[in-house]
Amino acid sequence: MSESLLRHLEDAPAAIAVQRGPELRYELANRLYGRLLGGAELMGRALAEVLPDWAQLRRILEAVQRDGHPFIGREHRFLVDRLGDGELRDAYFDVICQPLREGDAIVGVLTFAVDVTTQVEARQRMESVAAELQRAVEARDEFLSVASHELKTPLTALRLQVQSLQRSVHRAPEAQYSAEQLRAKFDAADRQVNRLVELIDALLDVSRVQAGHMDVNLEEIDLAAVVTEVVERGRTPAAATGSILKLDAATPVVGRWDRSRVDQVITNLVSNAIKYGGGKPIDVRVYVESFSDGDNQGRRAAASVTDHGIGIAPADQARIFERFERAVSRTSYAGLGLGLWISRQIAETLGGTIIVESAPGAGARFTLFLPL
């Protein structure tokens, strides 16, 4: 081989090597090929001395020599020292390993490989982005479907109440609704309006969280007092399902948190307990506990809401904190599937978290932890 050709091969932007003989000793290895194998001296060395038996390239070359069939791999993954820093990393190559023959005998192997790692990684990033966009589109479609259904439900009920009141106005005086009946009608309408407000607030919170604009107003508040207010508001809807709210919050637990956001989280946890509690008692507790989490330890505030209802399967306990996720059928229980996701976002914004402990048929305990 002429020196001019050797110089061109040495500087080629591809990894090129020739091995000959039964042991596949290196007869040629250009600069790029040597660098990919860690910069070791290769000339005259046998393949087994250079590459361990687990190396893909060694197995490929031995198969080409043994069977006499060329190997052609597109975007084939190898573990090589691609950056020349001595660390082996995954890289992708378009590679050809061609048997060298003299007559009918196979006397060696020629390897020619082009590094296409950059192109492969760029394509993988594009595919990942495309997959994310597809998931976003699917989430949007699901969101629109669920939101339209959930918003329509209280609107329909509200319309029926209004239409009923309108009909009453046009009846004869003796057939019109009594004061008590009117009060019940207006209470029902008010509940539907409140439900609409809750749904719209949830949708607005999703937008704020996604935009990174969840506002918090930190002030010194008593967690026990906030929870007590939520429980008092929840007694009437709880009683409507047969549940009784039991509160253990006698001792003040003071910290710097956002009062309205903490109220929002506890309200959501209590509402869920009423919804899924099966008409059984619901225990609400406020306390301070010591904790140790790796290098972090100290004391933190906690508010737990425990129901004795349908419970949550272990496989669903992480999923229910995701957007639009629920552990139950939408046809059985109304809701956007956003409450727990928003609640955890609020908790984490305040430096805390929410956990769940549950088992199917054994109820569930949700606990909000906040830093003191």
C-alpha positions in Angstrom: 0.0 0.0 0.0 1.5 3.4 -1.0 2.4 5.9 1.6 0.1 8.5 0.0 -2.9 6.1 0.5 -1.8 5.3 4.0 -1.7 9.0 4.9 -5.2 9.5 3.5 -6.5 6.5 5.5 -4.7 7.7 8.6 -6.6 11.1 8.5 -9.9 9.7 7.2 -13.1 10.8 9.1 -13.9 7.1 9.5 -12.5 4.4 11.7 -10.6 2.0 9.5 -8.7 -1.2 10.5 -7.3 -4.3 8.8 -6.6 -7.5 10.8 -5.0 -10.6 9.3 -4.2 -14.2 10.3 -5.9 -16.7 12.5 -5.5 -14.4 15.5 -6.7 -11.3 13.6 -3.6 -9.3 14.3 -3.8 -5.6 13.5 -2.1 -4.7 10.2 -3.7 -1.3 9.9 -5.6 0.9 12.3 -6.0 4.6 11.6 -6.0 7.5 14.1 -9.7 7.6 14.7 -10.0 3.8 15.1 -7.2 3.8 17.7 -8.7 6.7 19.6 -12.1 4.9 19.9 -10.3 2.0 21.5 -8.6 4.2 24.1 -5.4 5.2 22.2 -3.6 1.9 22.9 -0.9 0.6 20.5 -2.6 -1.8 18.2 -0.2 -2.7 15.4 0.8 -6.4 15.5 -1.5 -7.2 18.4 -4.1 -9.9 18.3 -7.8 -9.1 18.5 -8.1 -11.0 21.8 -5.3 -8.9 23.4 -7.1 -5.7 22.5 -10.8 -6.4 23.0 -12.4 -8.4 25.9 -14.6 -11.3 25.0 -17.7 -9.3 25.8 -17.0 -6.6 23.3 -19.5 -6.5 20.5 -16.8 -5.6 17.9 -14.7 -8.6 18.8 -17.7 -11.0 18.4 -18.6 -9.4 15.0 -15.1 -9.7 13.7 -14.7 -13.3 14.8 -18.0 -14.2 13.2 -17.0 -12.5 9.9 -13.7 -14.5 9.9 -15.4 -17.7 10.9 -18.4 -17.6 8.5 -17.1 -15.5 5.7 -20.2 -13.3 5.6 -19.8 -9.5 5.7 -21.4 -7.6 8.5 -23.3 -4.4 7.7 -24.7 -2.4 10.5 -26.6 0.8 10.3 -26.6 3.0 13.5 -25.1 0.0 15.3 -24.4 0.7 19.0 -20.9 0.2 20.4 -19.3 1.0 23.7 -16.2 3.1 22.9 -14.0 5.9 24.2 -15.7 8.4 21.8 -14.4 11.5 23.6 -10.9 10.3 24.1 -11.0 10.7 27.9 -10.7 7.1 28.8 -14.4 6.6 29.6 -16.4 4.1 27.6 -19.7 5.5 26.3 -22.5 4.3 24.0 -22.0 5.5 20.4 -23.6 4.7 17.1 -21.8 3.8 13.9 -22.6 2.8 10.3 -20.2 -0.1 10.0 -19.0 -2.6 7.5 -16.8 -5.6 8.3 -15.7 -7.2 5.1 -13.8 -10.6 5.0 -10.5 -10.5 3.1 -9.9 -13.5 0.9 -7.0 -15.1 -0.8 -8.5 -17.7 -3.1 -11.1 -19.6 -1.0 -9.3 -18.8 2.2 -10.4 -16.0 4.6 -7.2 -14.3 5.7 -8.4 -11.3 7.5 -11.1 -8.6 8.0 -11.4 -5.0 6.9 -13.5 -2.7 9.2 -14.9 0.6 8.0 -17.0 2.6 10.5 -18.5 6.1 10.4 -19.6 7.8 13.7 -23.2 8.8 13.4 -23.8 9.4 17.1 -24.6 13.0 16.7 -27.3 12.3 14.1 -28.8 9.5 16.1 -29.0 11.6 19.3 -30.5 14.5 17.3 -33.1 12.2 15.9 -33.8 10.6 19.3 -34.3 14.1 20.7 -36.7 15.0 17.9 -38.6 11.7 18.5 -38.8 12.5 22.2 -40.1 16.0 21.5 -42.6 14.6 19.0 -43.7 12.0 21.6 -44.1 14.7 24.2 -46.1 16.8 21.8 -48.3 13.9 21.1 -48.9 13.2 24.8 -49.6 16.9 25.2 -52.2 16.8 22.4 -53.8 13.7 24.0 -53.8 15.4 27.4 -55.4 18.5 25.9 -58.1 16.4 24.2 -58.8 14.5 27.4 -58.8 17.7 29.4 -61.3 19.3 27.0 -63.5 16.2 27.1 -63.5 15.9 30.9 -63.7 19.7 31.5 -66.7 20.1 29.2 -68.5 17.1 30.8 -67.8 18.3 34.4 -68.8 21.9 33.6 -72.0 20.8 31.9 -73.2 18.8 34.9 -73.6 21.7 37.4 -74.8 24.0 34.5 -77.5 21.5 33.6 -78.6 21.2 37.3 -78.5 25.0 37.7 -80.6 25.5 34.5 -83.2 23.0 35.8 -83.5 24.9 39.1 -83.9 28.3 37.3 -86.5 26.8 34.9 -88.4 25.4 37.9 -88.4 28.8 39.6 -89.6 30.5 36.3 -92.5 28.1 36.0 -93.5 28.8 39.6 -93.7 32.5 38.9 -96.4 32.0 36.2 -98.5 29.7 38.3 -101.5 30.8 40.3 -100.6 32.2 43.7 -101.8 29.1 45.6 -99.6 26.8 43.3 -96.4 28.8 43.7 -93.5 27.6 45.8 -93.6 28.2 49.5 -90.8 30.1 51.3 -89.3 26.8 52.4 -89.4 25.3 48.9 -87.9 28.5 47.5 -85.1 28.3 50.0 -84.4 24.7 49.0 -84.3 25.7 45.4 -82.0 28.5 45.9 -79.7 26.4 48.1 -79.5 23.8 45.3 -78.7 26.5 42.8 -76.1 28.0 45.1 -74.4 24.6 45.4 -74.2 24.3 41.6 -72.8 27.8 41.3 -70.2 26.9 44.0 -69.3 23.7 42.0 -68.8 25.8 38.9 -66.6 28.2 40.7 -64.5 25.2 42.1 -64.1 23.8 38.6 -63.1 27.1 37.1 -60.6 27.7 39.9 -59.1 24.3 39.3 -58.7 25.0 35.6 -57.1 28.4 36.4 -54.7 26.7 38.9 -53.6 24.3 36.2 -52.8 27.2 33.9 -50.9 29.0 36.7 -48.9 25.9 37.7 -47.9 25.1 34.1 -46.9 28.7 33.5 -44.9 28.7 36.8 -47.0 31.6 38.2 -48.6 30.1 41.3 -48.8 33.0 43.7 -48.3 32.5 47.4 -48.7 35.0 50.2 -46.7 33.8 53.2 -47.9 34.9 56.6 -47.9 33.5 60.1 -50.9 31.3 60.5 -52.2 28.6 62.7 -52.7 25.4 60.8 -55.1 24.0 63.4 -57.3 27.1 63.0 -57.4 26.8 59.2 -58.2 23.0 59.3 -60.9 23.7 61.9 -62.6 26.2 59.5 -62.5 23.7 56.7 -64.0 20.9 58.8 -66.8 23.2 60.0 -67.7 24.0 56.4 -67.5 20.3 55.5 -69.9 19.1 58.2 -73.1 19.7 56.2 -71.9 18.0 52.9 -70.5 15.2 55.0 -73.8 14.7 56.8 -75.5 14.5 53.5 -73.5 11.3 52.7 -73.9 9.9 56.2 -70.3 10.7 57.3 -69.3 12.4 60.5 -66.2 14.6 60.6 -64.1 14.1 63.7 -61.4 16.7 64.4 -58.3 16.5 66.6 -56.7 20.0 66.4 -56.7 21.3 69.9 -53.1 22.5 69.9 -52.0 25.5 67.8 -49.5 24.7 65.0 -48.0 28.0 63.8 -45.9 28.5 60.7 -45.4 30.8 57.7 -47.6 29.5 54.9 -50.3 30.8 52.5 -53.6 30.7 54.3 -55.8 30.4 51.2 -53.6 27.8 49.6 -53.5 25.6 52.8 -57.3 26.0 53.0 -57.5 24.9 49.4 -55.5 21.7 50.0 -57.3 20.7 53.2 -60.7 21.4 51.5 -59.7 19.1 48.7 -58.6 16.3 51.0 -61.8 16.6 53.1 -64.0 16.7 50.0 -62.3 13.6 48.6 -62.8 11.8 52.0 -66.5 12.7 51.9 -66.8 11.6 48.2 -65.0 8.3 48.7 -65.6 7.6 52.4 -68.7 5.5 51.9 -70.7 7.4 54.6 -68.3 6.3 57.3 -66.6 8.6 59.9 -63.8 10.8 58.7 -60.9 11.6 61.1 -59.0 14.9 60.7 -55.9 15.6 62.7 -53.4 18.4 63.1 -50.1 17.7 64.8 -46.3 18.3 64.8 -43.9 15.4 64.2 -40.2 14.8 64.2 -38.7 13.5 60.9 -35.5 12.2 59.5 -34.9 12.1 55.7 -31.3 11.4 54.8 -29.3 14.5 55.8 -32.5 16.4 56.7 -34.1 16.1 60.1 -36.2 18.2 62.4 -39.8 18.9 63.1 -42.6 19.6 60.7 -46.4 20.4 60.7 -48.8 17.8 59.5 -52.5 17.6 58.8 -54.0 14.2 58.0 -57.5 13.3 56.7 -58.5 9.7 57.1 -61.5 8.0 55.6 -62.7 4.4 55.9 -64.1 4.0 52.4 -63.2 2.3 49.2 -59.4 2.7 49.5 -56.8 2.9 46.8 -54.8 0.1 45.3 -51.0 0.3 45.7 -50.5 0.5 41.9 -52.7 3.7 41.8 -51.3 5.6 44.7 -48.6 7.4 42.7 -50.8 7.9 39.7 -53.6 9.7 41.5 -51.2 12.7 42.0 -50.9 13.2 38.2 -53.1 15.5 36.1 -56.5 14.0 35.1 -55.7 10.8 36.9 -58.1 9.0 39.1 -58.2 5.6 40.8 -62.0 5.2 40.1 -64.3 5.3 37.1 -65.4 8.7 35.9 -68.9 7.4 35.5 -69.1 6.5 39.2 -67.5 9.6 40.6 -67.5 13.1 39.2 -64.4 15.3 39.0 -61.6 16.6 36.8 -58.9 14.5 38.3 -56.9 17.6 39.1 -57.5 18.1 42.9 -54.7 16.0 44.2 -52.3 17.2 41.5 -52.9 20.8 42.3 -52.7 20.1 46.0 -49.3 18.5 45.7 -48.1 21.4 43.6 -49.3 23.8 46.3 -47.6 21.7 49.0 -44.3 21.6 47.2 -44.5 25.3 46.5 -44.8 25.8 50.2 -41.8 23.5 50.8 -43.9 20.5 51.9 -45.5 17.5 50.3 -48.5 15.2 50.4 -48.5 11.4 50.9 -51.1 8.7 50.9 -51.4 5.5 52.9 -54.1 3.2 51.7 -55.3 -0.3 50.7 -58.4 -1.4 48.8 -61.4 -1.5 51.0 -59.5 -0.1 54.0 -59.9 3.6 53.4 -57.2 6.1 52.8 -55.1 8.6 54.9 -53.8 11.7 53.1 -51.3 13.7 55.0 -50.1 17.2 54.2 -46.6 18.0 55.6 -45.4 21.6 55.8 -42.1 23.0 57.1 -42.2 24.8 60.4 
